[in-house]
């Protein structure tokens, strides 16, 4: 989860090559469709794969879906998604 001010439709928010214990990860996200969708691009460069990857959705009451690397998930505010 990130500060709500970082979630905008105007421009994407980008984290590049963030170090994790599994290897670097890049993430880009941007609101779309008047806040009803959140598009996420997730690019891991894992040295070893984690057991699971969780995405905490923002607590936005308008949010209906999250699209992660072209896979669509129906969501509610504050849901937790397990992505592969």
LUMRO-607260 format. One record per atom (N, C-alpha, C): x, y, z; residue in one letter. Coordinates in steps of 0.1 Angstrom, whole numbers, plus 2048, in hexadecimal, padded with zeros to 3 digits. Layout:
XYZA...
This chain:
8097F4800X800800800X80980C800X8048177FAX80C8237F9X80382F7FDX80883A800X800846803X7F68487F8X7E984C7FBX7DF84E7F1X7E38597E7X7EB8637ECX7EF86D7E3X7F78687D7X7FD85C7D8X8058577CDX7FC8507C3X7F084E7C6X7E68477BDX7DF8527B4X7E38537A8X7DD85D7A0X7DA858791X7D185E78AX7CF85B77CX7D8863773X7DD86E779X7E5878771X7F287276CX7F986A774X806864770X808858779X81084E773X81384277BX81D845786X81C83D791X82683C79BX82F831798X83C832799X845828795X8508267A0X8528197A3X85D8157ACX86680C7A4X87280F7A2X87B807799X8868007A1X8877F379EX8927EB7A4X8937EC7B3X8877EB7BAX8877EB7C9X88D7DE7CEX8977DF7D7X89D7D37DCX8937CC7E6X8927BF7E4X88B7B67EDX8947AA7F0X8907A27FAX8987977FDX89878C7F2X88E78D7E9X88D7847DEX8947897D1X8977957D1X89D79C7C5X8967A97C2X89A7B07B8X8947BD7B5X8877BC7AFX87E7C67B2X8717C77ADX86E7D57A8X8687D679CX8637E3797X8537E3797X84D7EE79BX83F7EE79BX83A7FC796X8307FC78DX82A808788X81B80778AX81581278EX806811790X80081F78DX7F481E789X7EC82B785X7DD828786X7D683178BX7C783078BX7C283377DX7B782C77AX7B082E76DX7A182D76FX79A831764X78B830764X785837770X78A844772X78484C77DX78684578BX79183E78DX79483879AX78E82B79CX787825791X781818793X78B80D791X79681078AX7A0806787X7AE80A78BX7B680178FX7C4804792X7CC7FA78AX7D4800781X7DD7F8778X7EB7F777EX7EF7EB780X7FC7E8787X8057E077DX8117E477BX81B7DC774X8257D877EX8277CB780X8307C578AX83B7BD782X8477C1784X8527BB77DX85D7B6787X85C7AA78CX8667A5795X87279F78EX87D7A0794X88979978FX88E79079BX88678779FX88977E7AAX8957757A8X89D7757B3X8A876B7B3X8A275D7B8X89975E7C1X8917537C5X8837587C7X8797507C3X86B7547C3X8657537D1X85D75D7D5X85675C7E2X84B7537E1X84674E7EDX83B7457EDX82E74B7E8X82C7587EBX82175F7E5X82476E7E5X81D7757DDX81E7847DBX81078A7DEX8107937E8X8047997ECX8037A87E7X7F87AC7E2X7F67BA7DFX7EA7BF7E7X7ED7C97EFX7E37D07F7X7DD7DB7EFX7D07DA7EDX7C97E57E4X7C67F17EDX7C67FD7E7X7C48097EFX7B580A7F3X7B38117FFX7A5812804X79D81D7FDX79C81B7F0X7948247E8X78681E7E5X77C8257E9X76E81F7E7X76A81E7D9X7708267D0X76D8257C2X7738197BBX77E8137C1X7868097BAX77E7FC7B9X77D7F77ACX7757EB7A9X77E7E07A4X78A7E479EX7927D9798X7A17DE799X7AA7D4799X7B87D6798X7BD7CE78DX7C57D3784X7CA7CC779X7D97CB77BX7DE7BF77DX7EC7BC780X7F27B4774X7FB7BB76CX8017B5761X7F67AE758X7EC7B6755X7E17B274CX7D77A7752X7D97A475FX7CF79B765X7C67A376EX7B97A276CX7AF7AA773X7AA7A3780X7A97AB78BX7A47A6797X7997AF79CX78D7AA79FX7827B27A5X7867B47B3X7857C07B8X7897C37C6X77F7CD7CDX7817CE7DAX77B7D87E2X7867E07E9X7827EB7EFX78C7F37F6X7947EB801X7A17EC800X7A97E580AX7AB7D6809X7A67D07FEX7A87C27FCX7B77BE7FBX7BA7B27FDX7C77AC7FBX7C77A27F0X7CF7A47E6X7CF79A7DBX7DC7927DBX7DA7857D8X7E677D7D6X7E977C7C7X7F47807C3X7F87807B5X8047777B3X8057727A7X81176A7A4X819770799X
